[in-house]
Amino acid sequence: MGNHPDRNLGRRAVWSVLTTVVLVVRVVATIVATFCVFAWIVAAFRDSLMNPWLWWAVGSVIAIVVSTYLYSYLRVRYPSASERWEE
């Protein structure tokens, strides 16, 4: 309750920025995955299943999985310090 600064303020700021970047990657990867899967399906009907859109779709789905894991790790390691109704 004193006037001393929080010792973990810098570390928490870095983790907050990292969490924001992970969330942005999740949102962009979700949008890209949706587009690429639809494009892959259309190209599969016109050409073959092994078209270039498949690899873009697989890459974006992998980005979603990795960013989801990183986000859950960051949320467990550094939970929110705000007053919430769950607590």
C-alpha positions in Angstrom: 0.0 0.0 0.0 3.0 2.3 0.0 4.4 4.4 -2.8 7.0 1.9 -3.9 6.8 0.9 -7.6 5.9 -2.7 -8.5 9.0 -4.7 -9.0 7.5 -6.8 -11.7 6.1 -3.9 -13.7 8.7 -4.3 -16.5 8.2 -8.0 -16.8 4.5 -7.7 -16.8 4.6 -5.1 -19.5 6.7 -7.4 -21.7 4.4 -10.3 -21.1 1.4 -8.0 -21.9 2.9 -7.0 -25.2 3.8 -10.6 -26.0 0.3 -11.7 -25.2 -1.1 -8.9 -27.5 1.1 -10.1 -30.3 0.0 -13.7 -29.8 -3.7 -12.6 -29.9 -3.2 -10.6 -33.1 -1.5 -13.7 -34.7 -4.5 -15.8 -33.6 -7.1 -13.4 -35.1 -5.2 -13.0 -38.4 -4.5 -16.8 -38.6 -8.2 -17.5 -38.1 -9.2 -15.2 -40.9 -6.5 -16.5 -43.2 -7.3 -20.1 -42.4 -11.0 -19.5 -43.3 -10.1 -17.9 -46.6 -7.5 -20.6 -47.5 -9.7 -23.5 -46.7 -12.4 -22.2 -48.9 -9.9 -21.5 -51.7 -8.5 -25.0 -51.3 -11.9 -26.5 -51.5 -12.7 -24.6 -54.7 -9.4 -25.4 -56.2 -9.8 -29.1 -55.3 -13.0 -29.2 -57.3 -11.4 -27.5 -60.3 -8.0 -29.2 -60.2 -6.8 -31.6 -57.5 -6.7 -32.0 -53.7 -2.9 -31.4 -53.7 -3.1 -27.8 -54.9 -1.0 -24.8 -53.5 -3.9 -23.6 -51.3 -3.6 -26.7 -49.2 -0.2 -25.7 -47.8 -1.4 -22.2 -47.0 -4.4 -23.7 -45.2 -2.2 -26.1 -43.2 0.2 -23.4 -42.3 -2.5 -21.1 -41.0 -4.1 -23.9 -39.0 -0.7 -24.7 -37.5 -0.3 -20.9 -36.6 -3.7 -21.1 -34.8 -2.7 -24.2 -32.8 0.7 -22.7 -31.8 -0.7 -19.3 -30.9 -3.5 -20.9 -28.9 -0.9 -22.9 -26.9 1.2 -19.8 -26.4 -1.8 -17.8 -25.2 -2.9 -20.4 -22.7 0.7 -20.7 -21.4 0.9 -16.9 -21.0 -2.5 -16.7 -19.3 -1.5 -19.4 -16.8 2.0 -18.0 -16.1 0.8 -14.4 -15.8 -2.9 -14.3 -14.9 -4.9 -11.0 -15.0 -4.5 -8.9 -11.8 -7.7 -7.0 -12.4 -10.7 -7.3 -10.0 -13.0 -9.7 -11.7 -16.3 -11.2 -10.7 -15.0 -14.8 -10.7 -12.8 -14.1 -7.7 
